[in-house]
Amino acid sequence: MRHPIERGLPIVVKIGSSSLTTSGGLIDEEAIDRVASQIAWLRHAGHPAVLVSSGAVAAGLPALGVVERPGDLPGLQAAAAVGQSKLIERYSQVFAKHDLVVGQVLLTRDVLAGREPHLHARAALERLLSLGVIPIVNENDTVMVDELRFGDNDRLAAIVSHLVNAGLLIILTDTPGLYAHDPRLVAEPELLNAIRHTDEVLDGLHSNTGGGTYGSGGVATKVAAARMAAFSGIPTVVVGAVEQDAVRQAVSGADVGTWVEPRASGLGARRLWIAFSLPSLGVLTIDDGAVTALVDDGRSLLAAGVVEVKGDFSRGQAVEIQDESDRLIGKGLAGLAGSTLREVLGRHTSIAGGAAIHRDDLILLV
């Protein structure tokens, strides 16, 4: 499984708020220096590097005289507005010591949901990397609303990995890697060394949704991010942020953290966009026969196999597909509007007016 990453391939490194700040919410200068020096090593070793960094909200709290993370949206937006500039200023200063220039890239989900803006974002990141700039990516928390959020920077890092065709996604976190069981509940839990993205142990970890005091992520978001990266053929290493040499070791294929093995071949760019950048506006529940047709035979999803439709969506909008046990099967672009599909459930395609989701617009996630 583990292997050194080929020189020249981009590396995406993600670090969360709890790894960048003190218990009181102040920026941890040592943490900033540590991650910057490791990113600098990547550049000098021939790897274009992208840093996905949380910490804007946490960095803004002291300047606002706020002790606890706000629970309301305007409070979070205000903290992010103040903290983002402080965070990027500090990064600029530290990277300058390594003769490197940084560029701030703030994204929201709606930017990447449109195919054309998605391509523009990819082109901008590629140009920054070609110029030797270190893109520092964060969600644009100042203007965020729930409908436009990625939800956490772990998932954002996976999407950025898709955009730049990364050779490796490294998630720096508060633990040495992923444990087989919650270390808060089990004494001396097993540290997972190397696993496949399909391993069942990840399903159990995905149910762990606990986050840190100053962060929004948790084990579940890291598992989700690793699986997202896996579908584009990108391996992930989840490793402790306090490790001085974690990035170099991960890139070198050393036995550090948890390696998540990806698919043997990744999805194409358009399918990745559908699967992970477009928001799902509905859910189609399908019967066992339809599951077999999709998974085993590579067929389109027909109205005859759909047993339930949830959500109000139009033709061409993204919907998820699940079986009757609520297991996620895939995602795709609806070939029929939700209102139309409800009227033709179980009917023949000639009556329905077309496929519920054409196979060219369907991505299997099993």
Rosetta blueprint (number, residue, H / E / L):
1 M L
2 R L
3 H L
4 P L
5 I L
6 E L
7 R L
8 G L
9 L L
10 P L
11 I E
12 V E
13 V E
14 K E
15 I E
16 G L
17 S H
18 S H
19 S H
20 L H
21 T E
22 T L
23 S L
24 G L
25 G L
26 L L
27 I E
28 D L
29 E H
30 E H
31 A H
32 I H
33 D H
34 R H
35 V H
36 A H
37 S H
38 Q H
39 I H
40 A H
41 W H
42 L H
43 R H
44 H H
45 A L
46 G L
47 H L
48 P L
49 A E
50 V E
51 L E
52 V E
53 S E
54 S L
55 G L
56 A H
57 V H
58 A H
59 A H
60 G H
61 L H
62 P H
63 A H
64 L H
65 G L
66 V L
67 V L
68 E L
69 R L
70 P L
71 G L
72 D L
73 L H
74 P H
75 G H
76 L H
77 Q H
78 A H
79 A H
80 A H
81 A H
82 V H
83 G H
84 Q H
85 S H
86 K H
87 L H
88 I H
89 E H
90 R H
91 Y H
92 S H
93 Q H
94 V H
95 F H
96 A H
97 K L
98 H L
99 D L
100 L L
101 V L
102 V E
103 G E
104 Q E
105 V E
106 L E
107 L E
108 T L
109 R H
110 D H
111 V H
112 L H
113 A H
114 G L
115 R H
116 E H
117 P H
118 H H
119 L H
120 H H
121 A H
122 R H
123 A H
124 A H
125 L H
126 E H
127 R H
128 L H
129 L H
130 S H
131 L L
132 G L
133 V L
134 I E
135 P E
136 I E
137 V E
138 N E
139 E E
140 N L
141 D H
142 T H
143 V H
144 M L
145 V L
146 D H
147 E H
148 L H
149 R L
150 F L
151 G L
152 D L
153 N H
154 D H
155 R H
156 L H
157 A H
158 A H
159 I H
160 V H
161 S H
162 H H
163 L H
164 V H
165 N L
166 A L
167 G L
168 L E
169 L E
170 I E
171 I E
172 L E
173 T E
174 D L
175 T L
176 P L
177 G L
178 L L
179 Y E
180 A L
181 H L
182 D L
183 P L
184 R L
185 L L
186 V L
187 A L
188 E L
189 P L
190 E L
191 L E
192 L L
193 N L
194 A E
195 I E
196 R E
197 H L
198 T L
199 D L
200 E L
201 V H
202 L H
203 D H
204 G H
205 L H
206 H H
207 S L
208 N L
209 T L
210 G L
211 G L
212 G L
213 T L
214 Y L
215 G L
216 S L
217 G L
218 G L
219 V H
220 A H
221 T H
222 K H
223 V H
224 A H
225 A H
226 A H
227 R H
228 M H
229 A H
230 A H
231 F L
232 S L
233 G L
234 I L
235 P L
236 T E
237 V E
238 V E
239 V E
240 G E
241 A L
242 V L
243 E L
244 Q L
245 D L
246 A H
247 V H
248 R H
249 Q H
250 A H
251 V H
252 S H
253 G L
254 A L
255 D L
256 V L
257 G L
258 T E
259 W E
260 V E
261 E E
262 P L
263 R L
264 A L
265 S L
266 G L
267 L L
268 G L
269 A H
270 R H
271 R H
272 L H
273 W H
274 I H
275 A H
276 F H
277 S H
278 L L
279 P L
280 S L
281 L L
282 G L
283 V E
284 L E
285 T E
286 I E
287 D L
288 D H
289 G H
290 A H
291 V H
292 T H
293 A H
294 L H
295 V H
296 D L
297 D L
298 G L
299 R L
300 S L
301 L E
302 L L
303 A H
304 A H
305 G H
306 V E
307 V E
308 E E
309 V E
310 K E
311 G L
312 D L
313 F L
314 S L
315 R L
316 G L
317 Q L
318 A E
319 V E
320 E E
321 I E
322 Q E
323 D L
324 E L
325 S L
326 D L
327 R L
328 L E
329 I E
330 G E
331 K E
332 G E
333 L E
334 A L
335 G L
336 L L
337 A L
338 G H
339 S H
340 T H
341 L H
342 R H
343 E H
344 V L
345 L L
346 G L
347 R L
348 H L
349 T H
350 S H
351 I H
352 A H
353 G L
354 G L
355 A L
356 A L
357 I E
358 H L
359 R H
360 D H
361 D H
362 L E
363 I E
364 L E
365 L L
366 V L
